[in-house]
Amino acid sequence: MIYRKLLVYKLAKSLTVDVYKLTQYMPKYERYGIISQITRSAISIPSNIAEGSGRKSLKEQIYFIEVAYGSLMELSCQLEIALELNYISEQQYDEINKRIHNLAIRLYNYKEYKQKSIASQ
């Protein structure tokens, strides 16, 4: 599977695993609330990178990169809310937010690379 070699996939998967670990310490009554939203957003990121890499069309690949980016932005928003609700500490938020920012840049650059590939066809 080619997607497993992609740095953006590796970073997204690692982020997802750590987000799942982080949610284990959130209040149990949020299991079907913010925890569900956070984990669904997180797992959507590497999943869409993987799905997009399996598409033959560059336009479809770009679409799935964009969906992954959108899920990353959702995750960022949800973690900010979790911080304000005191479900995560400022330190936890800062650490994960740096990784989100790094992945956002890399996803953007990956999309740009794919778009340049279309232009050169």
N, CA, C and O atoms as a GROMACS GRO file, in nm:
protein
  484
    1MET      N    1   0.083  -0.117   0.000
    1MET     CA    2   0.000   0.000   0.000
    1MET      C    3   0.088   0.125   0.000
    1MET      O    4   0.164   0.149   0.094
    2ILE      N    5   0.078   0.202  -0.105
    2ILE     CA    6   0.165   0.318  -0.124
    2ILE      C    7   0.144   0.426  -0.018
    2ILE      O    8   0.239   0.495   0.019
    3TYR      N    9   0.021   0.441   0.030
    3TYR     CA   10  -0.006   0.547   0.128
    3TYR      C   11   0.076   0.532   0.255
    3TYR      O   12   0.105   0.632   0.321
    4ARG      N   13   0.112   0.410   0.290
    4ARG     CA   14   0.188   0.386   0.413
    4ARG      C   15   0.328   0.450   0.408
    4ARG      O   16   0.390   0.470   0.512
    5LYS      N   17   0.375   0.480   0.288
    5LYS     CA   18   0.506   0.542   0.273
    5LYS      C   19   0.500   0.695   0.280
    5LYS      O   20   0.603   0.761   0.293
    6LEU      N   21   0.381   0.751   0.271
    6LEU     CA   22   0.365   0.896   0.270
    6LEU      C   23   0.386   0.954   0.411
    6LEU      O   24   0.329   0.906   0.508
    7LEU      N   25   0.468   1.057   0.419
    7LEU     CA   26   0.493   1.122   0.548
    7LEU      C   27   0.364   1.180   0.605
    7LEU      O   28   0.341   1.172   0.725
    8VAL      N   29   0.280   1.240   0.520
    8VAL     CA   30   0.155   1.298   0.572
    8VAL      C   31   0.067   1.190   0.634
    8VAL      O   32  -0.001   1.215   0.733
    9TYR      N   33   0.068   1.072   0.576
    9TYR     CA   34  -0.010   0.961   0.633
    9TYR      C   35   0.048   0.920   0.768
    9TYR      O   36  -0.026   0.902   0.865
   10LYS      N   37   0.179   0.904   0.774
   10LYS     CA   38   0.244   0.862   0.899
   10LYS      C   39   0.217   0.963   1.011
   10LYS      O   40   0.187   0.924   1.124
   11LEU      N   41   0.228   1.091   0.980
   11LEU     CA   42   0.202   1.195   1.079
   11LEU      C   43   0.056   1.195   1.122
   11LEU      O   44   0.025   1.211   1.240
   12ALA      N   45  -0.033   1.178   1.026
   12ALA     CA   46  -0.177   1.177   1.057
   12ALA      C   47  -0.214   1.057   1.143
   12ALA      O   48  -0.293   1.069   1.237
   13LYS      N   49  -0.157   0.942   1.111
   13LYS     CA   50  -0.187   0.822   1.189
   13LYS      C   51  -0.135   0.836   1.331
   13LYS      O   52  -0.205   0.800   1.426
   14SER      N   53  -0.015   0.886   1.346
   14SER     CA   54   0.044   0.906   1.479
   14SER      C   55  -0.040   1.006   1.561
   14SER      O   56  -0.064   0.984   1.680
   15LEU      N   57  -0.082   1.112   1.496
   15LEU     CA   58  -0.168   1.211   1.562
   15LEU      C   59  -0.298   1.146   1.608
   15LEU      O   60  -0.344   1.171   1.720
   16THR      N   61  -0.357   1.065   1.524
   16THR     CA   62  -0.482   0.998   1.557
   16THR      C   63  -0.467   0.907   1.678
   16THR      O   64  -0.551   0.909   1.768
   17VAL      N   65  -0.363   0.829   1.681
   17VAL     CA   66  -0.339   0.739   1.795
   17VAL      C   67  -0.325   0.820   1.923
   17VAL      O   68  -0.381   0.783   2.026
   18ASP      N   69  -0.253   0.930   1.918
   18ASP     CA   70  -0.233   1.012   2.037
   18ASP      C   71  -0.362   1.084   2.079
   18ASP      O   72  -0.386   1.104   2.198
   19VAL      N   73  -0.443   1.122   1.983
   19VAL     CA   74  -0.571   1.184   2.015
   19VAL      C   75  -0.662   1.082   2.086
   19VAL      O   76  -0.729   1.116   2.183
   20TYR      N   77  -0.664   0.960   2.037
   20TYR     CA   78  -0.742   0.856   2.104
   20TYR      C   79  -0.696   0.837   2.248
   20TYR      O   80  -0.778   0.822   2.339
   21LYS      N   81  -0.565   0.838   2.269
   21LYS     CA   82  -0.511   0.824   2.405
   21LYS      C   83  -0.554   0.942   2.492
   21LYS      O   84  -0.586   0.925   2.609
   22LEU      N   85  -0.552   1.060   2.435
   22LEU     CA   86  -0.590   1.181   2.507
   22LEU      C   87  -0.736   1.177   2.551
   22LEU      O   88  -0.769   1.220   2.661
   23THR      N   89  -0.822   1.125   2.466
   23THR     CA   90  -0.966   1.124   2.499
   23THR      C   91  -1.000   1.024   2.610
   23THR      O   92  -1.107   1.034   2.670
   24GLN      N   93  -0.912   0.931   2.637
   24GLN     CA   94  -0.936   0.834   2.745
   24GLN      C   95  -0.952   0.901   2.880
   24GLN      O   96  -1.013   0.844   2.971
   25TYR      N   97  -0.897   1.020   2.894
   25TYR     CA   98  -0.900   1.090   3.022
   25TYR      C   99  -1.011   1.195   3.030
   25TYR      O  100  -1.024   1.264   3.131
   26MET      N  101  -1.089   1.205   2.925
   26MET     CA  102  -1.201   1.299   2.927
   26MET      C  103  -1.318   1.237   3.003
   26MET      O  104  -1.324   1.115   3.019
   27PRO      N  105  -1.410   1.320   3.050
   27PRO     CA  106  -1.524   1.268   3.127
   27PRO      C  107  -1.603   1.162   3.049
   27PRO      O  108  -1.632   1.179   2.931
   28LYS      N  109  -1.638   1.055   3.117
   28LYS     CA  110  -1.710   0.944   3.053
   28LYS      C  111  -1.844   0.988   2.995
   28LYS      O  112  -1.890   0.933   2.895
   29TYR      N  113  -1.908   1.088   3.059
   29TYR     CA  114  -2.038   1.133   3.008
   29TYR      C  115  -2.026   1.203   2.873
   29TYR      O  116  -2.128   1.228   2.808
   30GLU      N  117  -1.904   1.233   2.829
   30GLU     CA  118  -1.882   1.293   2.697
   30GLU      C  119  -1.855   1.187   2.590
   30GLU      O  120  -1.821   1.221   2.476
   31ARG      N  121  -1.868   1.061   2.626
   31ARG     CA  122  -1.837   0.953   2.532
   31ARG      C  123  -1.911   0.966   2.399
   31ARG      O  124  -1.854   0.941   2.293
   32TYR      N  125  -2.037   1.005   2.405
   32TYR     CA  126  -2.116   1.019   2.282
   32TYR      C  127  -2.128   1.165   2.239
   32TYR      O  128  -2.202   1.198   2.147
   33GLY      N  129  -2.054   1.251   2.305
   33GLY     CA  130  -2.053   1.392   2.271
   33GLY      C  131  -1.922   1.430   2.206
   33GLY      O  132  -1.890   1.384   2.096
   34ILE      N  133  -1.846   1.513   2.274
   34ILE     CA  134  -1.723   1.567   2.216
   34ILE      C  135  -1.618   1.460   2.190
   34ILE      O  136  -1.540   1.472   2.095
   35ILE      N  137  -1.613   1.356   2.273
   35ILE     CA  138  -1.515   1.249   2.250
   35ILE      C  139  -1.541   1.182   2.116
   35ILE      O  140  -1.448   1.156   2.039
   36SER      N  141  -1.667   1.153   2.089
   36SER     CA  142  -1.703   1.091   1.961
   36SER      C  143  -1.666   1.182   1.844
   36SER      O  144  -1.612   1.135   1.744
   37GLN      N  145  -1.693   1.311   1.857
   37GLN     CA  146  -1.661   1.405   1.750
   37GLN      C  147  -1.510   1.413   1.728
   37GLN      O  148  -1.463   1.412   1.614
   38ILE      N  149  -1.436   1.421   1.837
   38ILE     CA  150  -1.289   1.432   1.827
   38ILE      C  151  -1.230   1.308   1.761
   38ILE      O  152  -1.148   1.320   1.670
   39THR      N  153  -1.271   1.190   1.805
   39THR     CA  154  -1.212   1.069   1.749
   39THR      C  155  -1.254   1.048   1.603
   39THR      O  156  -1.174   0.999   1.523
   40ARG      N  157  -1.377   1.084   1.569
   40ARG     CA  158  -1.419   1.070   1.430
   40ARG      C  159  -1.342   1.165   1.339
   40ARG      O  160  -1.303   1.127   1.228
   41SER      N  161  -1.320   1.286   1.384
   41SER     CA  162  -1.240   1.381   1.305
   41SER      C  163  -1.098   1.331   1.288
   41SER      O  164  -1.041   1.335   1.179
   42ALA      N  165  -1.041   1.284   1.399
   42ALA     CA  166  -0.901   1.239   1.396
   42ALA      C  167  -0.883   1.122   1.301
   42ALA      O  168  -0.791   1.122   1.218
   43ILE      N  169  -0.969   1.022   1.312
   43ILE     CA  170  -0.950   0.902   1.229
   43ILE      C  171  -0.980   0.929   1.082
   43ILE      O  172  -0.933   0.856   0.994
   44SER      N  173  -1.058   1.031   1.056
   44SER     CA  174  -1.090   1.069   0.919
   44SER      C  175  -0.966   1.119   0.843
   44SER      O  176  -0.960   1.107   0.720
   45ILE      N  177  -0.871   1.175   0.914
   45ILE     CA  178  -0.754   1.234   0.847
   45ILE      C  179  -0.670   1.127   0.777
   45ILE      O  180  -0.655   1.134   0.655
   46PRO      N  181  -0.613   1.029   0.848
   46PRO     CA  182  -0.534   0.928   0.776
   46PRO      C  183  -0.621   0.842   0.684
   46PRO      O  184  -0.573   0.794   0.581
   47SER      N  185  -0.747   0.823   0.720
   47SER     CA  186  -0.836   0.742   0.636
   47SER      C  187  -0.855   0.804   0.499
   47SER      O  188  -0.853   0.735   0.397
   48ASN      N  189  -0.874   0.936   0.494
   48ASN     CA  190  -0.892   1.003   0.366
   48ASN      C  191  -0.764   1.012   0.286
   48ASN      O  192  -0.766   1.009   0.163
   49ILE      N  193  -0.652   1.024   0.354
   49ILE     CA  194  -0.523   1.021   0.284
   49ILE      C  195  -0.506   0.884   0.217
   49ILE      O  196  -0.466   0.876   0.101
   50ALA      N  197  -0.537   0.779   0.291
   50ALA     CA  198  -0.526   0.643   0.237
   50ALA      C  199  -0.622   0.624   0.120
   50ALA      O  200  -0.583   0.573   0.015
   51GLU      N  201  -0.746   0.664   0.139
   51GLU     CA  202  -0.845   0.645   0.032
   51GLU      C  203  -0.806   0.723  -0.093
   51GLU      O  204  -0.816   0.671  -0.205
   52GLY      N  205  -0.763   0.845  -0.076
   52GLY     CA  206  -0.724   0.927  -0.190
   52GLY      C  207  -0.606   0.870  -0.266
   52GLY      O  208  -0.600   0.880  -0.389
   53SER      N  209  -0.513   0.810  -0.194
   53SER     CA  210  -0.395   0.754  -0.261
   53SER      C  211  -0.431   0.636  -0.351
   53SER      O  212  -0.355   0.600  -0.441
   54GLY      N  213  -0.546   0.577  -0.326
   54GLY     CA  214  -0.590   0.464  -0.407
   54GLY      C  215  -0.667   0.505  -0.532
   54GLY      O  216  -0.704   0.420  -0.613
   55ARG      N  217  -0.690   0.632  -0.547
   55ARG     CA  218  -0.764   0.681  -0.664
   55ARG      C  219  -0.670   0.705  -0.780
   55ARG      O  220  -0.557   0.749  -0.762
   56LYS      N  221  -0.717   0.677  -0.899
   56LYS     CA  222  -0.633   0.693  -1.017
   56LYS      C  223  -0.626   0.838  -1.064
   56LYS      O  224  -0.522   0.882  -1.113
   57SER      N  225  -0.734   0.909  -1.051
   57SER     CA  226  -0.741   1.047  -1.097
   57SER      C  227  -0.673   1.141  -0.996
   57SER      O  228  -0.697   1.132  -0.876
   58LEU      N  229  -0.590   1.230  -1.046
   58LEU     CA  230  -0.525   1.329  -0.960
   58LEU      C  231  -0.628   1.421  -0.896
   58LEU      O  232  -0.611   1.464  -0.782
   59LYS      N  233  -0.735   1.452  -0.969
   59LYS     CA  234  -0.840   1.537  -0.912
   59LYS      C  235  -0.907   1.469  -0.794
   59LYS      O  236  -0.938   1.534  -0.694
   60GLU      N  237  -0.929   1.339  -0.805
   60GLU     CA  238  -0.986   1.265  -0.692
   60GLU      C  239  -0.888   1.260  -0.575
   60GLU      O  240  -0.929   1.275  -0.460
   61GLN      N  241  -0.762   1.241  -0.604
   61GLN     CA  242  -0.661   1.239  -0.497
   61GLN      C  243  -0.659   1.372  -0.423
   61GLN      O  244  -0.652   1.375  -0.300
   62ILE      N  245  -0.666   1.482  -0.498
   62ILE     CA  246  -0.668   1.615  -0.437
   62ILE      C  247  -0.793   1.633  -0.352
   62ILE      O  248  -0.786   1.690  -0.243
   63TYR      N  249  -0.905   1.585  -0.400
   63TYR     CA  250  -1.029   1.594  -0.325
   63TYR      C  251  -1.014   1.530  -0.186
   63TYR      O  252  -1.055   1.588  -0.085
   64PHE      N  253  -0.956   1.412  -0.181
   64PHE     CA  254  -0.942   1.342  -0.053
   64PHE      C  255  -0.838   1.409   0.038
   64PHE      O  256  -0.850   1.403   0.160
   65ILE      N  257  -0.738   1.472  -0.020
   65ILE     CA  258  -0.644   1.551   0.060
   65ILE      C  259  -0.719   1.669   0.123
   65ILE      O  260  -0.698   1.701   0.240
   66GLU      N  261  -0.806   1.731   0.046
   66GLU     CA  262  -0.885   1.843   0.098
   66GLU      C  263  -0.980   1.798   0.209
   66GLU      O  264  -0.998   1.869   0.308
   67VAL      N  265  -1.038   1.681   0.193
   67VAL     CA  266  -1.126   1.628   0.298
   67VAL      C  267  -1.046   1.601   0.425
   67VAL      O  268  -1.092   1.631   0.535
   68ALA      N  269  -0.927   1.544   0.409
   68ALA     CA  270  -0.839   1.520   0.524
   68ALA      C  271  -0.805   1.651   0.594
   68ALA      O  272  -0.804   1.659   0.716
   69TYR      N  273  -0.777   1.754   0.515
   69TYR     CA  274  -0.745   1.886   0.571
   69TYR      C  275  -0.864   1.941   0.648
   69TYR      O  276  -0.848   1.996   0.757
   70GLY      N  277  -0.983   1.926   0.592
   70GLY     CA  278  -1.104   1.972   0.660
   70GLY      C  279  -1.125   1.900   0.793
   70GLY      O  280  -1.162   1.963   0.892
   71SER      N  281  -1.100   1.771   0.795
   71SER     CA  282  -1.111   1.694   0.919
   71SER      C  283  -1.008   1.740   1.022
   71SER      O  284  -1.035   1.742   1.142
   72LEU      N  285  -0.890   1.776   0.974
   72LEU     CA  286  -0.786   1.828   1.062
   72LEU      C  287  -0.831   1.959   1.126
   72LEU      O  288  -0.806   1.982   1.244
   73MET      N  289  -0.896   2.045   1.048
   73MET     CA  290  -0.946   2.172   1.102
   73MET      C  291  -1.058   2.147   1.203
   73MET      O  292  -1.067   2.216   1.304
   74GLU      N  293  -1.143   2.050   1.176
   74GLU     CA  294  -1.248   2.012   1.272
   74GLU      C  295  -1.184   1.968   1.404
   74GLU      O  296  -1.226   2.010   1.511
   75LEU      N  297  -1.084   1.885   1.394
   75LEU     CA  298  -1.014   1.835   1.512
   75LEU      C  299  -0.955   1.951   1.591
   75LEU      O  300  -0.965   1.954   1.714
   76SER      N  301  -0.894   2.045   1.523
   76SER     CA  302  -0.835   2.161   1.589
   76SER      C  303  -0.941   2.238   1.668
   76SER      O  304  -0.919   2.275   1.783
   77CYS      N  305  -1.054   2.261   1.606
   77CYS     CA  306  -1.165   2.331   1.672
   77CYS      C  307  -1.215   2.255   1.794
   77CYS      O  308  -1.236   2.313   1.900
   78GLN      N  309  -1.234   2.126   1.778
   78GLN     CA  310  -1.287   2.044   1.888
   78GLN      C  311  -1.192   2.037   2.006
   78GLN      O  312  -1.235   2.036   2.121
   79LEU      N  313  -1.063   2.032   1.978
   79LEU     CA  314  -0.965   2.031   2.087
   79LEU      C  315  -0.959   2.166   2.158
   79LEU      O  316  -0.934   2.172   2.279
   80GLU      N  317  -0.980   2.272   2.084
   80GLU     CA  318  -0.987   2.404   2.145
   80GLU      C  319  -1.106   2.411   2.242
   80GLU      O  320  -1.095   2.468   2.350
   81ILE      N  321  -1.217   2.355   2.202
   81ILE     CA  322  -1.335   2.351   2.289
   81ILE      C  323  -1.307   2.263   2.411
   81ILE      O  324  -1.344   2.298   2.523
   82ALA      N  325  -1.241   2.148   2.389
   82ALA     CA  326  -1.206   2.059   2.501
   82ALA      C  327  -1.116   2.132   2.600
   82ALA      O  328  -1.128   2.112   2.721
   83LEU      N  329  -1.027   2.216   2.550
   83LEU     CA  330  -0.941   2.295   2.638
   83LEU      C  331  -1.025   2.391   2.722
   83LEU      O  332  -1.006   2.402   2.843
   84GLU      N  333  -1.117   2.461   2.657
   84GLU     CA  334  -1.201   2.558   2.728
   84GLU      C  335  -1.292   2.490   2.831
   84GLU      O  336  -1.331   2.552   2.930
   85LEU      N  337  -1.325   2.364   2.807
   85LEU     CA  338  -1.407   2.288   2.902
   85LEU      C  339  -1.320   2.222   3.010
   85LEU      O  340  -1.371   2.152   3.098
   86ASN      N  341  -1.189   2.246   3.003
   86ASN     CA  342  -1.092   2.186   3.097
   86ASN      C  343  -1.087   2.034   3.089
   86ASN      O  344  -1.059   1.967   3.188
   87TYR      N  345  -1.114   1.980   2.970
   87TYR     CA  346  -1.102   1.836   2.949
   87TYR      C  347  -0.959   1.797   2.916
   87TYR      O  348  -0.919   1.682   2.935
   88ILE      N  349  -0.882   1.894   2.867
   88ILE     CA  350  -0.739   1.874   2.842
   88ILE      C  351  -0.664   1.994   2.898
   88ILE      O  352  -0.721   2.102   2.913
   89SER      N  353  -0.538   1.974   2.929
   89SER     CA  354  -0.457   2.082   2.986
   89SER      C  355  -0.403   2.172   2.875
   89SER      O  356  -0.402   2.136   2.758
   90GLU      N  357  -0.359   2.288   2.916
   90GLU     CA  358  -0.297   2.382   2.822
   90GLU      C  359  -0.175   2.319   2.756
   90GLU      O  360  -0.153   2.337   2.636
   91GLN      N  361  -0.097   2.245   2.832
   91GLN     CA  362   0.023   2.178   2.779
   91GLN      C  363  -0.017   2.073   2.676
   91GLN      O  364   0.045   2.065   2.569
   92GLN      N  365  -0.117   1.992   2.706
   92GLN     CA  366  -0.163   1.890   2.611
   92GLN      C  367  -0.212   1.956   2.482
   92GLN      O  368  -0.182   1.911   2.372
   93TYR      N  369  -0.287   2.063   2.499
   93TYR     CA  370  -0.339   2.135   2.383
   93TYR      C  371  -0.225   2.192   2.298
   93TYR      O  372  -0.225   2.178   2.176
   94ASP      N  373  -0.129   2.257   2.364
   94ASP     CA  374  -0.018   2.318   2.290
   94ASP      C  375   0.062   2.213   2.212
   94ASP      O  376   0.098   2.235   2.097
   95GLU      N  377   0.089   2.100   2.276
   95GLU     CA  378   0.166   1.994   2.210
   95GLU      C  379   0.093   1.940   2.088
   95GLU      O  380   0.153   1.924   1.981
   96ILE      N  381  -0.034   1.912   2.102
   96ILE     CA  382  -0.108   1.853   1.991
   96ILE      C  383  -0.136   1.957   1.884
   96ILE      O  384  -0.141   1.925   1.765
   97ASN      N  385  -0.154   2.082   1.926
   97ASN     CA  386  -0.180   2.189   1.830
   97ASN      C  387  -0.059   2.214   1.740
   97ASN      O  388  -0.075   2.246   1.622
   98LYS      N  389   0.061   2.201   1.794
   98LYS     CA  390   0.183   2.213   1.712
   98LYS      C  391   0.184   2.106   1.604
   98LYS      O  392   0.220   2.132   1.489
   99ARG      N  393   0.146   1.986   1.641
   99ARG     CA  394   0.142   1.876   1.545
   99ARG      C  395   0.034   1.899   1.439
   99ARG      O  396   0.053   1.868   1.322
  100ILE      N  397  -0.079   1.952   1.482
  100ILE     CA  398  -0.187   1.984   1.387
  100ILE      C  399  -0.139   2.088   1.288
  100ILE      O  400  -0.161   2.076   1.168
  101HIS      N  401  -0.073   2.191   1.338
  101HIS     CA  402  -0.022   2.297   1.251
  101HIS      C  403   0.080   2.241   1.151
  101HIS      O  404   0.074   2.274   1.032
  102ASN      N  405   0.171   2.158   1.198
  102ASN     CA  406   0.271   2.096   1.111
  102ASN      C  407   0.204   2.011   1.002
  102ASN      O  408   0.240   2.018   0.885
  103LEU      N  409   0.106   1.930   1.043
  103LEU     CA  410   0.036   1.845   0.946
  103LEU      C  411  -0.043   1.929   0.847
  103LEU      O  412  -0.050   1.895   0.729
  104ALA      N  413  -0.102   2.038   0.893
  104ALA     CA  414  -0.178   2.126   0.804
  104ALA      C  415  -0.088   2.180   0.692
  104ALA      O  416  -0.126   2.182   0.576
  105ILE      N  417   0.030   2.224   0.730
  105ILE     CA  418   0.126   2.275   0.631
  105ILE      C  419   0.164   2.165   0.533
  105ILE      O  420   0.168   2.187   0.412
  106ARG      N  421   0.192   2.047   0.585
  106ARG     CA  422   0.234   1.937   0.499
  106ARG      C  423   0.121   1.890   0.406
  106ARG      O  424   0.146   1.857   0.290
  107LEU      N  425  -0.002   1.888   0.455
  107LEU     CA  426  -0.116   1.852   0.369
  107LEU      C  427  -0.135   1.957   0.259
  107LEU      O  428  -0.162   1.922   0.144
  108TYR      N  429  -0.121   2.082   0.295
  108TYR     CA  430  -0.133   2.189   0.196
  108TYR      C  431  -0.026   2.173   0.088
  108TYR      O  432  -0.056   2.182  -0.031
  109ASN      N  433   0.096   2.150   0.130
  109ASN     CA  434   0.206   2.133   0.034
  109ASN      C  435   0.187   2.009  -0.053
  109ASN      O  436   0.218   2.010  -0.172
  110TYR      N  437   0.135   1.903   0.007
  110TYR     CA  438   0.108   1.780  -0.069
  110TYR      C  439   0.001   1.806  -0.175
  110TYR      O  440   0.012   1.758  -0.288
  111LYS      N  441  -0.101   1.881  -0.138
  111LYS     CA  442  -0.206   1.917  -0.233
  111LYS      C  443  -0.148   2.002  -0.346
  111LYS      O  444  -0.179   1.981  -0.463
  112GLU      N  445  -0.063   2.098  -0.312
  112GLU     CA  446   0.000   2.183  -0.413
  112GLU      C  447   0.084   2.099  -0.510
  112GLU      O  448   0.082   2.122  -0.631
  113TYR      N  449   0.156   2.004  -0.457
  113TYR     CA  450   0.237   1.914  -0.538
  113TYR      C  451   0.148   1.839  -0.638
  113TYR      O  452   0.181   1.827  -0.756
  114LYS      N  453   0.035   1.788  -0.590
  114LYS     CA  454  -0.058   1.714  -0.677
  114LYS      C  455  -0.117   1.807  -0.783
  114LYS      O  456  -0.134   1.768  -0.898
  115GLN      N  457  -0.148   1.930  -0.744
  115GLN     CA  458  -0.204   2.025  -0.840
  115GLN      C  459  -0.104   2.061  -0.949
  115GLN      O  460  -0.141   2.078  -1.065
  116LYS      N  461   0.022   2.071  -0.912
  116LYS     CA  462   0.126   2.098  -1.012
  116LYS      C  463   0.140   1.981  -1.108
  116LYS      O  464   0.171   1.999  -1.226
  117SER      N  465   0.116   1.861  -1.057
  117SER     CA  466   0.120   1.742  -1.143
  117SER      C  467   0.011   1.747  -1.249
  117SER      O  468   0.031   1.705  -1.362
  118ILE      N  469  -0.104   1.800  -1.211
  118ILE     CA  470  -0.215   1.814  -1.307
  118ILE      C  471  -0.177   1.915  -1.414
  118ILE      O  472  -0.200   1.893  -1.533
  119ALA      N  473  -0.119   2.027  -1.370
  119ALA     CA  474  -0.080   2.133  -1.462
  119ALA      C  475   0.024   2.089  -1.564
  119ALA      O  476   0.028   2.138  -1.676
  120SER      N  477   0.109   1.995  -1.523
  120SER     CA  478   0.216   1.951  -1.613
  120SER      C  479   0.172   1.840  -1.707
  120SER      O  480   0.250   1.793  -1.790
  121GLN      N  481   0.047   1.797  -1.694
  121GLN     CA  482  -0.001   1.688  -1.784
  121GLN      C  483  -0.039   1.741  -1.919
  121GLN      O  484  -0.080   1.664  -2.006
   0.00000   0.00000   0.00000
